[in-house]
Amino acid sequence: MDFARSAKVVELENRLRDFVLERVRPAEPRYAAELADVGTGGQPAVMEELKAEARRLGMWNLFLPDTRFGAGLSNLEYAPLAEVTGLSPLAPEAVNCAAPDTGNMEILAEFGTPEQQEQWLRPLLDGEIRSCFAMTEPDVASSDATNIAGQIVADGDEYVINGRKWWSTGMGADGCKFAIFMGQSDPNAPPHRRQSMVIVPLDTPGVSVVRDLPVFGYHHGRGGHSEGLYENVRVPKANLLGEEGGGFAIAQARLGPGRIHHCMRSIGVAERALEMLCRRVRTRVAWGRPLAEQGVVQEWIADSRIEIEQARLLVLQTAYLMDTVGNRGARMQISAIKVAVPSMALRVLDRAIQAHGGAGVSDDFPLAALWADLRTLRIADGPDEVHKMSIARRELRRYEQAEQ
């Protein structure tokens, strides 16, 4: 496997890193202050400034491999760029590479009709609107997607939608214009053919935001994580994505790239945490010498560097396989990084928090907020246990086949 970066990728990475470190990270305090003024649903002015600058620099829609809509980079080429965006929680949105919009754009690019692409994909690509994904439900174990109970019922030329969804990231933002809703369209079909996906404009009668869900006490980003209620919502059948009964397959197509994007960014978060750890221990003195000279602290630093490098190589291997044998052929590796990388990043963050003492759990530094955000990744896009079960089954299958 050749992980060498092309001249094009190196140039993009250098420009992106300069942008994130020189413009985006310094804007974090201003963003927080402006967000406090406009509320979770509003858009801080500094973000619009960063987005405009990113577009001028050509740092825009880098995640989309389809050259009709994005930069045309492979997963392997995009990996180091996504890692750079992990260096600031503001960077993904600033370069229009933020979830859940990325996954929704991928769905619309692959499964959307030309009319759907014109009405919904184009404004997303231009950063004019935001979107959300309505799949997880509070009343069922949504780690098993066949449990999804929200209803999509055909009625003439329309679908009637009912359901309660939560963790619809960004739904509460003023600029969030539509949700992609996954629900049962045929409860009598085989389990993986019962679900469909439809586009639901959020101004449709019957759609409401119940509440913004905090994560370990934090209300994250613009639009937060919403619980949404869909009561007798009517949308035209033209809003169907793909075919009826294709919702589960579309979800899998969406989640594969989404999982690797999360892992790529998580490596960037770990790099930032390690940087903060090293800077802190060089300036703090305890028991007569700098913390950096304490053996246990040096062990933290060494372990963190080793674990980051191991995780990065596993992510690059997964990206390579996704490019060469497809998402299905790389399913085991996708599951592996989804388990390994967030856990690695959390360990590095925990060490950095420990090194900062009381400051590490405060809002004076971003470590606590980064930890809270990353901890959700062990649940989001499939909990660790589901991915481990999938890995184990594939591993056992090798021996079953060998014994036959």
N, C-alpha and C positions, 0 to 999 in steps of 0.2 A: 504494500500500500504506500502510495506516494502522497505525503501530506505537505509537500513543498507548496508555498504560496506563489501565485503568479505575480508578475510585476503590477498588474492591474489591481489585484487584491491588496498587495502591500501598500500601494499608493492610496487606495480607499481607506485602509486601516489607519495609516498615518494621519490622513486628513480628519477622519472620524475621531481618533484619539485626541488630536489637538482641539477639536470642537468640543468634545465632552469635558476635557480637563480644563480648558481655558474659558469656555463660555457656559456650559451646562452646569457643572458642579458649583461654580461660584454663584449661580443663580438660585440655588436651592433655598437659602434663607429668604430671598425675595419672594419666591414662589409660595413658601409656607405662609408668609405674612399676607400676601394677596389672596391666597385661598381662604385664610381666616376671615378676610373682609367680604369676599363674594360668596362664601359658603361652598359646600361640597359640590353643588350643582353648577356653580359658575366656572368661568375660565379665567385664570390669572393672565394678565396682559403679558407677562414675561414669557409665558409659554408660546403665545402667538408670535412674539418676537423671535424666539428660538426656532420655531417652525419655519418662519420666513427665511431666516439665515441658513437653515439646513437645506432648504430648497435651492437657494442661490449657490450653495457649495456642492450641490449634486448628491447630498446625503439624504435620499428620499426613497421610500418603498424598496429598500435594499433586500428585503426578505423574499420578494416574489420572483420565482424562477421563470415565470412566463414573461417573455420580453414584450408582449403586447401591453402589459400592465406594470411591470417592475424592472428591476436592474438586470434580470436574467442570470443571476448567480446560482450556482449549484449549492446544495446544502454544505458541502465541504468548503466552498468559497465564502459562504455567508457566516460560517462558524466563528472565525476570529472577529468579525464585525459585530456579531451579536454579543460576544464576550465584552467588547468595548462598551456597548450600551448598558451592560450590567454594572458599570462603574458609577452610574447615577440612576436613581429611580425615575428621574425626569427624561433621561435620554431616549428611551423607546418611543414615547409620544412625540418628542421633539423631532425625530426623524421618520415619523409615521410608521413605526414598526412595533406598535404596542398591541398586546392582547387586550380584549378579544377581537379587535378590529382585524388583526392579521389573519386569524382563523376564518373570520367571516369573509374577508376578501378572497381568501383561497377557495372557500366554498363557492362564492359567486363567480370566480374566474373559471372554476372547473365544472360546476353544475348549473350555473345561472343561464337563463335565456338571454339573448341580446337585449331584450327590453329590460330585464332585471338588472343587467350589467350597466345599462345606460342610466337607469333611475337610481340605483343604489351603489353599485361598485365605483362608478366614476367619482361621485362626491366623496366616497371614502378614500380613494386614491389621491384626491386633491386635498384631503385633510379638512374638508368643509363641514363634515358631519362625523358623528361617532355612532357606534352600534353596540349591541349586547347579544349574548347568547343565552337562551332560556332552555336549559336542559335539566339541571339538578332540581329535585323536589324535596320539601321538608318532611313529607309523610311516608316516603319509601327509601330504601337503601339504594341510592342512586349510583353507587359503585357498580351495581349490576344494571346496565342500561335497559335491559328487558323489563325492569320493574317500572319504568316511566309510565305514569298513569294519566298525565294530561291528555285531553281529548281533542282530536281534530275530526270533526264529523262533516261529511259532505251534505250540502243542502242546495240543490239546484246548481247554480253557477258559483256558489260560495262554499267556504268552509266555516263552520262554527267552532270556535276554540274556547275551551274551558280548562283551567288548571291553575295551580299555585306553584310558582317557581321561586327559587332563591339562589343567592350567589351569582346573580346576573350583573357582572362587573360593568360599571359605567352607566347602568340604566337610569340613574338619577341625575345624570349630567344634562344641562340645558340643550347641548348639541346632539344628544343621543336621539336618533330619529327612528330607528327600527330595531326589532329583535328578530333573531332566527329562533323560532319556537319548535321544539321537538316534542311530539306527542303521539299517542296511539290513534291511528287512522283505521285499523282493522284488528280489533281484539281477538278475532278468531283465526288469524293467520298464524303461521309458524312464528315462534318467539322473536326471531331476528328480522321478520318482515312485517311486524305490527306497527312500526313507527314511521312517521313521515316528518319532514321539515317544511315549514312555511315561513315566509317573510311577513312580519306583523308590524306595520307602522305604529309607533307608540302613541300617536294622536287618535287612534281608532277608538270609538266608544267601547267601554268595557275594560280597557287596560288601565291599571293603576299601580303606583308604587306604594307598597305597604310600609316599608321602613328601609333604612340604611343599616346594614349589619356591620358592627365593629369587629375587628380582628385583634384579639388580645387587648381590647380597649382602644385600638387605633381605628380611625375612619380614614381609609386609604384612598388618596388621590381623588381626582375629579370624577364625580358620579358615584363613588363608593362601590359597595357590593350590596345590591338591592334584593329585597323580597318583592316579587311582582305578582299581581293577581290578574287573571284573564277570565272575565265573566261574559259569556255569550258574545265573544268578539267575532265579528264577521269580516272576512277578507275574501277577495276574489280568488278563484281557483288558479288564476294566472300567477299567484304568489307562491305556488308549490315549487320547491327546489328539487330538481331531479324528478323521480317518479314516486308515486304512492308506494309505501312500503320500503323505500330506499333510505329512510332516516338513519338506521343503524350503520349502514355502509358509509353514508356521508359523514357520520360522526367519527368513524374510525379514520377516514381519509383526512378529516380536520385535525384529529388529535395527534396523529403521528408527527407532522411538522411542528405542531404546537408544543409537544413534549420536548423535542430536541431544542427548540428555541428557548424554552424555559431553562433547560439545562445549560445552554451556552451562556445565557445571561447570568445564571447562578455562579458560574466560574468567575465572571467579572465581579460579582458581589464578594466572593471569597478573596479575590485579589485585593479589593479595597479594604476588606477587614484585616488582611495580613499587613497591608501597608500601614493602617492605623495602629495595629498592634506594635509593629516595629518602631514607629515614630514615638509612640507613648513610652515604651520601656527604655528608650534612649534618653528620655528627659526626666524620668522619675527615679528618685533615689530612696532606697529602703535598706536599713541595717548597714549603713555606711558605704554602699556602692550602688551603681545604677542597676535597675531591674534587668537590663539587658545582659548583665554579667551573671545573673542567677541561673543556675543549671536548669531548673524547671522551666524557666521562661525560654531558654534556648531550645529546650526540647519541644515546647509549643511551636516555636518558629519553624524548626526543622520538620516536625510532623505536618504542619500546615503546608509547607512548600512541597513535600513529598506527595501529600494527598491531592493537592491541586493539580500537580503534573500528571498523576495517575488518572484523575478524573478527566482532564483535558484530552488525554490520549484515547480514552474510551469514547468520549464524545466525537472526536475526529474519526475514529473507526466507524462509529454508527453513521455519521454523516456520509462517509465514503460508501458504506453499504447501501444506504438509502439512495444514493446517486447511481450505484451500479447494479443492484439487484432489486431495488424498489422497496417501498415501505413494508410490504408484506414479508419480503425476504429478510428484512432487518428487524422484525418484530421482537426477537429475543434481546437484541442489543438496545432497542428503544426502551424496553422494559428495564433493562439493566441500568441504563443511565438515569432513568426516572427514579430509581431507588437510590443509586449510589451518589449522584451529584448533589441533590438537596441535602442529604445527610452529611456529606463532606462539608458543604458550605456552612451548615449549621454548627458543625464542630469548630470550624475556623472562627466563625462569629462568636461562639461561646468563649473561646480563648481570648479573643480581642476584648469582649465584655469584661472578662475576669481581669485582664491587664489594666483596664480603665477603672476598676473598682466601682464605687458608687456612681461615678460619672457614666459608666457603661450602660447602666439601666435607666438613665435619665434621658431627657430630650435635648440635653446640651450636645450630644453626639448622635449620629444617625444609627448607631449599632442596634439599639433596642427595636427601632422601627424596622430595620432591615431584617432582624431575626424574626419578628412577628410576621412579616410578609413572607419570608422564606419558609417558615414552619408550615404554612398552608400548602406548600407544594408537595408535602408528603401525603396530602389528601387530594388536592386538585388533580384533574386529568387522570384519575385512577389512583387509589391509595396504594401505599407500599405493598400491602398484603396481596392485593390483586395482581400486581406485577410480579411479585415473588412466586405466587401460585402459577402464573403463566410460564415463568422461567423454569420452575421445577418440572412442570408437566412436559415441556419440550425436552428437558434433559433426560427425564425418565423414558420418554418415547424413543430416544436413541437406543436404549438398552432393550426395550421391548422389540424393536425392529431387528436388532442384532441376534436376539434369541429365537426368532421365528425361523 
